[in-house]
Amino acid sequence: MNIENTKPKALFPTHDGKIYPDHLICTSTTPAELNGKPSTLKQVFFLTSKFLILLNQITGLIRGKPGDLCPTCAKQQLSSLRHWQGHSGQNFPEELLALRLFKCRMWLWLVVPGIYDDDATKLLPQ
């Protein structure tokens, strides 16, 4: 399977406004910001069907409500990406702004296409 030609399960917006797909963050091909260190959760991301779970199944997650969908690698929920638009000069694409923003266990921001901040209980088609 060619990971680069598949739809990303998650997108990683960075402080400089770049958006990285999950295959660059969660495999050995990583951006310079990570100093060549891929996520230790790459097997969870790519090899299991448990990419999304209900929020109440994650221990130690900060914020959010039981019943919300959340990526297995999430450590924190940060509102919508729109909330952070313009913060420190960041500028993100309009089509991503309504998505719920998470911090992963590597402390990187991520959004999941289809999980909107106003109703994170379902995954909507893109």
N, C-alpha and C positions, 0 to 999 in steps of 0.2 A: 504494500500500500504506500502511496506517495502522500505523506502527511502534508506537504506544502500545498497540494491541490485540493485538500478537504476544507470544508467550512470550519473555522475556528470555534471551539467551545467557549473560549474566553478571549478577551482583548485586554491588553495591558497598556493603559495610557501612562505616559511618563511626564515628569515635570517640564520637559522641554516641548511638550505637545505631540511627540511621536506616539504612535499606536502600534504595539507589537502583538502579533497573533500568538496564541498559546504554544504552537510548535517551536517558536524561537526561545521562549522562556522556560518551557518545561522539558526540553531535550538538551542535548549537549551543544546545540547551536544557540548561543546566547549573545545578547547585546553587550557592548563594552561596559555598561553600567553595572553589570553583575560580575565583572572580572573573571569571566569564563566559568562561572559556577552555575550549573543548571539547578532547577528546583529539585529537591530531594523527593518531591511528590509526583514526579513525572509518570510513575507507574499508575498512580491513582488516576491521573488525568487521562491517560491514553489506553490503559489496559483493563479498566473496569467500567462497568455500566453505572457505577455509583459516583459520577461526576457531580450530580446535584442531589442533595439530601434536604430533609426538612430541618429547619433551624434548631429545633429542640433536640436534635440528635448530636449536635456538636457541643462538646464541653469547652468552656472557656471562651466562647464567642462573646464579644462585647457588642451590645445593642442589637436591636431587631426583635421580632415577635415570633412566638411559637407558630408553626405552620408556614412560615416563609420559606421559600426555596433559597438555597445557599450552596455555593461550590464547596466541595469537601476540603479544599485547601484554605478556605477563608478563616481569618482570625478576627476580623472586625468589619462591621457594616458602617458605611460613611455617608448615608443619604444618597442622593442622585449625583451623577457626574455634573449635572447643571449647577448644583450648589457650589462646586469648586471651579466653575468656569471663571476665568480672569484672576483667580488666586495666584499670586506670584507671576502674573503675566501669562498664565496657561490659556491656551485656546484649543478647544476640542471640537470635532465635527458635530454639527447640529443633530444628526441622526443618532448619536450616542448619548446626548445630554439627559434624556429621560431614564436611562438605564440605572439600576441600583449599583452603587460603587462599593466594592469590598477591598480590604487589604488582605493579601495572602500571607501565609506563614513566613514568607521571605520579606515581608513588609512592602511588597509592591502593590500598586493599585491594580484592580481588575474589574471589568464589567462582563456580564454574560449576556450575549445577544438574546433577547426574549424575556429577560427578567427586568421589569420596570419597577421603579421605586414606589409608584403609587399603588401597585398591587403585586407584591412579590410572592403571592401564593400560587401563581401559575406561570408556566413557561409559554409565552406567546410565540407563534411562528414568525419568522423574519422574512 
